[in-house]
Amino acid sequence: MDCVLTVTVWDEPGARPRRYTLRGDPPGGDHPHPEAACAAIDRGEAPFAPVPPGTRCLEVWSGPQRATVEGTWRGAAVSAHYSRVNSCESARWNALAPVFGTPDPS
């Protein structure tokens, strides 16, 4: 995976963010688990795509966490935002949990 990404994670509102650099090919940077993070990104068909407009999502709040991922992946610019405010956003979060430095929920 060819990438240079900055991952910023807020665990709760007003909390100081955690910030990681993630590089791929080979996995590295100051991310605590770069191999797991790169593997999670590689598993996704479009890991940085937002929830498509018009998608029906259950209003199930899973937590206050939010994150951003910015940089480049496979030569393309990335600027993605994540949260856990409903079922669709939580699914996006869970798919990339290792990127955010949290355990993989699967």
C-alpha positions, 0 to 999 in steps of 0.5 A: 500500500502506497500511502502517507497519512496523518490520522487525528483521533478525538476520544471525547469532545474537548479531549486532546487529540491523538495524532499519528503518521502512517506510511505504507510500503513498508508499513511505518510512521509513528502509528502504534500498529502500522501493519494492522492499520495498513491491512485494515485500509487494504481490506476496504474497497473504498476505505476513505469514501463517505457514506453515500447520500441517501443511505438509510442509517439507523440512529444508533449512537456508538460513542463520541469518538471522531477522527480525520485521515488526511494525506495521500493513498495510492497517489490520490489525495485523502481528506476523510472524516469519521464518527460514530453517530449512526450505524453507517458511520459506526460501520465505517469506523469499525472497518478502520478501527486499527487506523484509529489506534483502537482494537479491531471489533471483528 
